[in-house]
Every structure is written in C-alpha cells, then in structure tokens.
Amino acid sequence: MSEADIVAAVRGMLVVTLLVVGPFLAAAIVSSFIVGLLQAGTRINDLTLSFVPRFAATMAVLYTELPALWTRKALIYRDRLTTRVGSTGYGRG
C-alpha cells in the first residue's frame, strides 16, 4: 500500500463516519440550541431538562433514519468494493 492509498482509506472512513453520525449530531445540536434558548428565556437551569429533549431527538432520528443509514452504508461499501475489485483485476476470467 502506498501513502496515497492510506490517505484515501482514512479519508473514506471519515466520510462514512460523518454520513452515519451526521444526522444524530445535527438533531442533538438543534435540540440543545432550542432547549438553551428556552432555559435562558425562563431562567430554569435544570440538567435533566437539557438531557431529555436531546435524548428524545436522537432517538427520533434513530427511529426514522436507521433504514436509510443502513442502505447508504451498504451502497458505499458496495461501490468501494466494486472499484477495488475492478482496479486489481480480480474476478476477471
């Protein structure tokens, strides 16, 4: 493996990680922002109040996005495998 192959593999891993984790992070950030605004407006500072909506938003994204995430992840791996097999020459008769 050359240095370019290693950099490409690491870059690919980071892209897949961001694609899988991105929706959950976005939901947690948005819900935290909304709860923070509500807490600042009402001056209620309770740790549970900030945790529960963030957890609920993350679970809602998990419930709605899990099939799409598995499909996207499978398509990414399929595309990478076919390009690697095609570039190495394996599988040719």
Secondary structure, 3 states (H helix, E strand, C coil): CCHHHHHHHHHHHHHHHHHHHHHHHHHHHHHHHHHHHHHHHHCCCCHHHHHHHHHHHHHHHHHHHHHHHHHHHHHHHHHHHHHHHHHHCCCCC
